Amino acid sequence: MITTTHPDHMTAEERLDEAAAILATAIRRLKEKRKTEKIPVDKSPDQCPYGQKTTRGGRA
């Protein structure tokens, strides 16, 4: 359950807990999104996933 308390009325620990909860939710959502997206990536180190060949220094 989420309560709305102004940060001025929270202890440092409560603010840190809230920030950690927000960050954890964002990470979970990002991981879930990555599971559902299918992005083809060529695993060859000489091939850029955008179609341009690269050199070892990373430049075309």
C-alpha positions in Angstrom: 0.0 0.0 0.0 1.3 3.4 -1.0 0.9 6.3 1.4 1.5 9.9 0.3 3.6 11.7 2.8 5.5 14.9 2.0 9.2 14.3 2.1 9.7 17.0 4.7 7.6 14.8 7.1 9.7 11.7 6.5 12.9 10.5 8.1 16.0 10.0 5.9 15.5 6.2 6.2 11.8 6.5 5.0 12.9 8.6 2.0 15.7 6.1 1.2 13.2 3.2 1.4 10.8 5.0 -0.9 13.5 5.7 -3.4 14.7 2.1 -3.3 11.1 0.9 -3.9 10.7 3.1 -6.9 14.0 2.0 -8.4 13.2 -1.7 -7.8 9.8 -1.2 -9.5 11.6 0.4 -12.5 14.1 -2.4 -12.7 11.4 -5.1 -12.6 9.4 -3.3 -15.3 12.5 -3.0 -17.5 13.3 -6.7 -17.1 9.8 -7.7 -17.9 9.8 -5.5 -21.0 13.0 -7.1 -22.2 11.5 -10.5 -21.8 8.7 -9.6 -24.2 10.7 -7.7 -26.8 12.5 -9.7 -29.5 15.4 -7.7 -30.8 17.7 -9.5 -33.2 21.4 -9.0 -32.4 24.2 -10.5 -34.4 26.7 -11.9 -32.0 29.6 -11.5 -34.5 32.0 -8.9 -33.1 32.7 -7.6 -36.7 29.1 -6.8 -37.4 27.1 -3.9 -36.0 23.5 -4.8 -35.2 22.4 -1.8 -37.3 23.9 -3.3 -40.5 27.2 -1.4 -40.8 30.4 -3.3 -40.6 32.7 -2.1 -37.8 36.4 -2.4 -37.2 37.9 -3.6 -33.9 37.9 0.1 -32.7 34.2 0.3 -33.2 34.3 2.7 -36.2 33.0 1.9 -39.7 
